Amino acid sequence: MKKLKILVDPRMELLTALQLVAGDPNINCISKSSYYQDMLAWFTPYQDHHAVAQYRAINDYFCFDAPINSMLFMDFNDELSLTCEPSEYLCLRAGSKQNWMDLYKGLQDFARVTAFKRFYDDHSDYYQQAIEKVTAINGACDPATELESYIGLEAEQYTLRFSPLQNCGYAGGNVPESREVSCTIGFDQDEENDRAELCLRVYLWHEFAHVFVNPIIDDCMAQNSADWQRFEKCISSLNIDYQKYPEVNNYESFIRAITYKLNEKYYGTQEAEGILKWDEEQGFIYVRHIVNALDSFETAREKMGVNIKEYFPALLREIIDLSRN
């Protein structure tokens, strides 16, 4: 079984505090937890802090994975000093490097004036209990090894950053010199739910897969081959604004297809189809074509030992052929 490290990262909780008072819809504002009430009471008095305004100003495009992954470039134990320069991708998402740096400096000040470290330390018992609950829900499941077996790629270490009030899951960014495969997810560990294991497992498959698959797609986008151009022409008909969020369409369509395959293997076709139906309702209408094309990848993987990166050019061509039919 792969080692899965589960923690509550103070950097993500600092971001959550900022997002909460900024009114970000990706924060779970219907949570009934005492933690939500504590965070609201502690940070609402600082809703006019300049970092809140800076975040709101760029949040239209600086959303989804961008805020979470930005935090990975900061060292919480050294007054949020930068461990390295922000990536070109994150600066693009922020609108410019200057916008990213302005938000970063604002976050530093927000952490200082709100005494965030004291808030975090005061909730150490809550965090430990949450970690224990999520660990128990994961139980004997090994989502990292299950994913590796499917895509044919491996990593040494996996980290789940559990953030109680986040609404979604986010893959870990490609921080230079970091070999960590990580994700940050929000997961209501207090909710009585007999599907908790399934939900957590699907989250981990999905987010960990991003760390492997996104760079493959980035290479395709950079090379802009004829096959990739034909693929983008197909996928641009999605309901999500392709011009605004091209990487969301490209990444998510492949990741959701891989998650479908794993869901089908471990929980059955009915469960996988239920999630795929929801994906299609959100506009990811080409996921099913990719699911069907992955049948050929599975055959090639078993017969020739290829991984998803090696097979990707052939996968693209098959998706294009399926979309035509």
Stockholm file with secondary structure:
# STOCKHOLM 1.0

chainA/1-325         MKKLKILVDPRMELLTALQLVAGDPNINCISKSSYYQDMLAWFTPYQDHHAVAQYRAINDYFCFDAPINSMLFMDFNDELSLTCEPSEYLCLRAGSKQNWMDLYKGLQDFARVTAFKRFYDDHSDYYQQAIEKVTAINGACDPATELESYIGLEAEQYTLRFSPLQNCGYAGGNVPESREVSCTIGFDQDEENDRAELCLRVYLWHEFAHVFVNPIIDDCMAQNSADWQRFEKCISSLNIDYQKYPEVNNYESFIRAITYKLNEKYYGTQEAEGILKWDEEQGFIYVRHIVNALDSFETAREKMGVNIKEYFPALLREIIDLSRN
#=GR chainA/1-325 SS CCCEEEECCHHHHHHHHHHHHHTCTTBCTTCCSHHHHHHHHHHGGGTTSHHHHHHHHHTTTSCTHHHHHHHTTEEGGGTTEESSCCCHHHHHHHTSHHHHHHHHHHHHHHHHHTTHHHHHHHTHHHHHHHHHHHHHHHTTCCHHHHHHHHHSCCCSCEEEEECTTBSSEEECCCCTTCCCEEEEECCCTTSCCTTHHHHHHHHHHHHHHHHHHHHHHHHHHHHTCHHHHHHHHHHTTSSSCTTTCHHHHHHHHHHHHHHHHHHHHHHCHHHHHHHHHHHHHTTCTTHHHHHHHHHHHHHHHHHHCCCHHHHHHHHHHHHHHHHHC
#=GC SS_cons         CCCEEEECCHHHHHHHHHHHHHTCTTBCTTCCSHHHHHHHHHHGGGTTSHHHHHHHHHTTTSCTHHHHHHHTTEEGGGTTEESSCCCHHHHHHHTSHHHHHHHHHHHHHHHHHTTHHHHHHHTHHHHHHHHHHHHHHHTTCCHHHHHHHHHSCCCSCEEEEECTTBSSEEECCCCTTCCCEEEEECCCTTSCCTTHHHHHHHHHHHHHHHHHHHHHHHHHHHHTCHHHHHHHHHHTTSSSCTTTCHHHHHHHHHHHHHHHHHHHHHHCHHHHHHHHHHHHHTTCTTHHHHHHHHHHHHHHHHHHCCCHHHHHHHHHHHHHHHHHC
//
